[in-house]
């Protein structure tokens, strides 16, 4: 399962890559066409999912469960390079953690061991499955009713 933007889903419909399973009540219009906005789509051909996700700010936050790896705060998150960039540190999975702005400023360009600011969890490259698992801990604020039959397949079914 994937969450797509409305633009991606409309593009996939026009390229005939998906079947529309469910639609919203809203319409998308162009000068020559009008369609109902797809709510749930299924792929026409199987696409093997990637094992590892892209390195993005959001995915770093999701891996670290939207909490500062130094103090646990969930406010004002940014990310911190364990080995600072000024000391040759790279921006990649194994060197970046979620950090609140105050902790990031306090650590500055120091090495974590030098100032006693070790992250709660060592940074690592997560799998897509780990991010999906973490994502279930932070459900969206709003789920459209048309999605409910297709989500949370890992929950117990009613008899």
GIKAKA-V151497 format. One record per pair of residues at least 24 apart in sequence whose C-alpha atoms are under 7 Angstrom apart, sorted by the first residue. I is the first residue (numbers start at 1). J is the second residue. D is the distance in whole Angstrom. If there is no record, write none. Layout:
I:J:D + I:J:D
//
This chain:
9:38:7 + 17:43:6 + 17:44:6 + 18:42:5 + 18:43:4 + 18:44:5 + 19:43:6 + 19:44:6 + 22:146:7 + 39:146:7 + 40:147:7 + 51:127:6 + 51:128:6 + 52:126:7 + 52:127:5 + 52:128:5 + 53:127:6 + 53:128:5 + 55:93:7 + 60:97:7 + 60:98:7 + 61:98:6 + 62:131:6 + 62:134:6 + 62:135:7 + 63:126:7 + 63:131:6 + 63:134:7 + 64:98:6 + 65:134:7 + 67:98:7 + 68:98:5 + 68:99:4 + 68:100:5 + 69:97:7 + 69:98:6 + 69:99:6 + 69:119:5 + 69:120:5 + 69:121:7 + 70:99:7 + 70:103:7 + 70:117:6 + 70:118:7 + 70:119:5 + 70:120:6 + 73:100:7 + 75:100:6 + 76:100:5 + 76:101:6 + 77:101:6 + 80:104:6 + 82:111:7 + 82:112:6 + 83:111:6 + 84:109:5 + 84:110:7 + 93:123:6 + 93:124:5 + 93:125:5 + 94:123:5 + 94:124:5 + 94:125:6 + 95:123:6 + 96:123:6 + 97:123:6
//
